[in-house]
Amino acid sequence: MAFDASLPADVDLRSEAPPRETDPTLGVARAAIVASPDDAPPGGAAVNRMVTVGDSLTHGFKSGGVAEPHFARPTLVASRLGFAFRFPFFNAPPICPGLPVNLEKLIVELEKHHGGRLLPLYLPLVLPHYLKIIREVDDYWDRGEGFQIPQQAQFNHNLAIYGWDLRDALSKSRGVLSAQLKARPPQPHLYRPGVAEQPRRGGGRHRNAGRRAGGE
């Protein structure tokens, strides 16, 4: 369908979406790439269609934390290509789900509690409720259920961790992070509310940053 005669001849405009793409190679032959189960090496087809390692963009970080990883880039790609993709999720604590803190949910909760009046005049009334929410988030991830190492039958496919850079992805391992957590467990801060020892640029350490129980 041509809408503009000035378009190049090889440009094909369509009025409806094309069928779902099922070929991971997109028809481009490359050496050492298994394009289909029939081409798999001895031992069977690859177990995992896609595994991702990266930083916050790949992890699904937004609004100050990881709260909706099903909207992360690799999860959306896998869903469009039509194959299973396991990823961690952070749907707790109920009052403000996300790690380390979901600013969008936090603001919504404060507005709901104070009738949408988040003006400087109401700051003395908002501040106690804000500290209560932050303390609940802190308690959940540093001492509560979120502090426990998840038990999963299979590893997640999305292994990204917010705050990481390329060097972390190349040098960190499960053993290295486990040793760090044993040597330096998160310590609560009375003067600085919030999740302790959360991942920072150049050294994500929190035990729940990469996976959470019930990864889909």
N, C-alpha and C positions, 0 to 999 in steps of 0.2 A: 504494500500500500504506500503510495507516494503522495506526500502532502506538499512537497516543495520541490519544484523542478531543479533547483540549484543544488540539492543534496547530491553527494557522490553516489554513483551507481551501486556501490556495495553496502550502502546504509539501508537497512530494512526496518521501516517503522511499522509497528503493529498496534492494533486497537485493543488487544487483550494480552494478558500475561502469557509468556511461553510456558510449556510444560516443565515440571520440576526436573532439574538436572540430577541424574543419578550416577554419572561417571565422574569420579573424583579427579581424573586427569584432564577433564574437559576436552577430551579428544586429542590431547597433545602427547605424543609418545616421548617418553624420557627413559634413559637407561636406569636400571635398578629400581624402577617404580612398578609396583604390583598394581596393574590396572583392574584386575578382576580376580575372583577366587580361583578361576581356572588357571591363571598365570602365577598363582602363589608358589613359593618355594616348597621343597619337601618339609612336611610337618604341618601343613595346613595354612589357611589364610591368616592374615594378621589379626590379632585379638582386638586391637583398638584401631578404629578408623581415624581418630584424631586425638592427640594429646597436646595441651597448650601449657606453656611456661612463660610467665611474664610478670608485669607489675600491676598497678591498680586498674589500668584500662582493661586488661584482660581478666582481672579478678572480678570486676563488676562494681568498682568503687564509685559512689556518687553521694552527694549531699553529706559529706563528712564521714562516710563509712560504707561497709559492704552490707547491704540489706536486701537487695533484689538481684542476686546473681543469675537468675533465669533471664534477665535482660542483658547480660554481659555479651560482648561480641562473639566469643567462640560458641556460646550456647545458642545464640540466634543462628549462626552459620550452620551448626549441626542440625538444628530443627528444620532449616530450609533444605538441607541436603537429605534429610529423612533418615538419620541413623541415631542410635542411642548415645547419649553423652552425659556422663555422671559429673556432678558438680556439687560443691559444698553449699549449704544455705545457712542463713543466720536470722532465723525468724523469732528470736527471743532477745531479751525478756519482753513480755507482752506489752508493757507500757511504752517501750521504745526499742523495737527490734533492730538490730544491726551492730556491727563491730567496726570501730570502737564506739561510735555514736551516730545515730541517724538524725541529722539536723532537721530534715524535712518533717519527720515524725515528731521530733521534739517540739518544734514550733507549733505543729497542729495540736499536740497535746496541751501545750500552754494556752493556746487560743481557746481550745474547748473548755479548759478549766476556768479561764478568766473571761469568758464571753467575748473573745476576739479583741480584747482591749490590751494590746501590748505597747502602750504608750509609756514614755518616761515617768508619767505621773503614777502609773501602776507598778513601777519597778519594785517597790518594797513588798508588794503583794505577790508578784511573780517570782521573785528570787527564791523564797523558801520552797516553792513547788519545783522550780528548776533544779535546785540542789537535791531534792528528794528523788527526782527522775535520774539524775546523774549518779547518785549513790546506788540506786537499784541496778543500773547498768553496770556500774563498777562491781557490785557484789556478785552479780550473775557471772561475769566473765573472769573475775579474779578469785572468787571463793565458792561460787555456786555450781550449778549444773554445767554452765559453759566452760568451767575450768577443767572438767573431766575430759580425758582423751577419748574421742569418739571410737566406738567399736564398729567397724564396717567389714563386710565380707570381701569387698573389692575396693581398690583405690579409685579416687575420682579421676576423671579425665582432665579437668581443669585444675592445674597445679599452680596457677599464678598466685602471688601474694602481694597485696598492696604495700608500697614502700620499697619494693625490691628494685634493683637495677640489673643490668646485664651481668655484672660480676657476681652478684648474689645467685642468680640463676645457674651460673657455671660452677660456683664453689660450694654452695650450701647443699646439704644432704639431710636425710632424716636422722642419721646418726649424729651429725654435728649439732643440729637443733635440739635433739633430745638431751645431749650432754650439756648444752647451754642452759636448758630449762632446769635440769637437776642441780646445776651449779648455782644458778641465780633464779630462784622462783620469784614470781611477781610479789612485790611488797606494797601494801596499801599506803597511801599518802593522805594524811588528815588535812593537809593544807593544799593539796592539789587533787581534787576529785576527778575521776575518770579512770579508764582502763589502764592499768600499769603495764609497763614493758610491751606496749603495742609496737607493731613493726614501724621502723623508721627508715628513712632513706639510707641504704647501705647496711641493713642488718635486721630484717624482720625476724622476731623471735617468738611472738605469742603462739602458744600451742594450737590455738583455734584459728589462726589466720589462714591456714591452707585447707582445712577441712573441718566439717562439722557433722555430727551424727545424723544419719539419714540422708546422706548425699544422694541426689536423684540421678 
